[in-house]
Amino acid sequence: MVVLVFAHLILLTSSPTSYTEILAKMLNGPKLLWFPLGNFPPSTPGPQLTDLTYSRTLAAVLAADIVGYSRLMQQNEDETMAAWWSYRREIVDPAVAANLGRIVKLTGDGFLAEFSSVAAAVTTAVRIQSEIAARVAQVASDRRVEFRIGINLGDILKDDEDIYGDGVNLAASLEALAEPGGIRVSSSVFEQVRHRNEFAFEDAGEHKLGDVAQSVQTWRVKLDHKPGDTDSQTSPQRESAVAEMAGAGTVPG
């Protein structure tokens, strides 16, 4: 099988004086070209689309954000970025690596990390906040570069570049609730590590987070806790209060 192509060569080096001359050039110059099918020059392949692949897994998600980032950048961009990158190089990366975590992405003024272990995520957060607190202790409060951190244990979707889902969104919402230099965790995190003596928590109340229909119980990690101390709270304050009232015989009934 062949493909037939008619090609006309019209010489335009001189201006024809009439349509008759144009027609004559066309009729006198037809070329019959043929190409056996399959002998065309090979084309350059374009970008190849591949199937999107992702997996679903249970992970501890740590979301961190610089407090007052916009204000700090307006005050002194160079100082703010120098502090942030020194934290990344000297504190954040070593802490995440030491606890077998993975930094999923940087967010400009923070980062998102995932861990297969809740204890590892909390240990990382405590280490980061403690080391930064030591660095900024002598810095004026309005110039301190500090993080808020939120941690959630939840079901996430992940691919080679990012992580997604309600488990991630909840960690980001918890981070927004944390105090400067603080760590806020969900009950799913608290329940996994509540009896470990290296951590201590205090009830931070219930909060409406994101698109979650019901309020979510949150917990504040106590950074001044030392292993062996017995100040770890293991139940929400509202339950403790009810128990005290019951012991005193004052629970309404």
Disulfide bonds with the S-S distance in Angstrom:
none
